[in-house]
Amino acid sequence: MALPRPALLGILGALLVAATFMVMHHGSSSNNAAAPTTVPAHVAVHKPAQAKHAGAKPAGKHAVAAPAKPVKHAAVKHTAAKKSAPVKAHTPAGQEAGASVGLPLKVAQAFAKKQVVVLYFGAKGADDTLTADSVRSLKASAGHGVAVFMDKLSNLADYRRVVEGLDVSQAPSIVLIDRHQQAQVLEGFIDAGSLRQDVADVTR
């Protein structure tokens, strides 16, 4: 039995609407699947820690270290300890007498000439070596009014008439005797300048 024409048109229209709905629904589902939701990620950036030094300033690329300031060393003047006492040295009659009474002939002759007498007694220590250099410097520059003699402390007995009562017991020691036979003992290291000044003081 054939359907009337209006009924066929109605069925075709319903099928067309259904087909259109299906196509649109399928397209919407495809778009949703193709475009996934994107969530922005937050990435933490860790900066390397910088060591902090109290009072330190960061150096520049071409930083130049400041030159060290020169250290000034104060000049140290070493002066020997002093003690004074009178000397009673009588000039012997001759060389043999001079040796027998504990007074070397050359020293006795210096006393006879009213010279200032400098007697150095040393050993082998560092202070002895330095003080001996000071005595040699004095001997090289001393005038005719000063007589300088150098000997070992172990030979002190040969000068006993000069050093008796002066308590010369250590090296280096210098016995300084003026023209009036007043003596002073300088014990320990003494620099050349101080020794010259001490001699100049008793020479006046």
Buried (B, 14 or more C-beta within 10 A) or exposed (E): EEEEEEEEEEEEEEEEEEEEEEEEEEEEEEEEEEEEEEEEEEEEEEEEEEEEEEEEEEEEEEEEEEEEEEEEEEEEEEBBEEEEBEBEBEBBEEEEEBBEBBBBBEBBBBBEEEBBBBBBBBBEEEBBEBBBEBBBBBBEEBEEEBBBBBBBBEEBEBBEBBBBEBEBEBBBBBBBBBBEBEBBBBBBBBBBEBBBEBBEEBBE
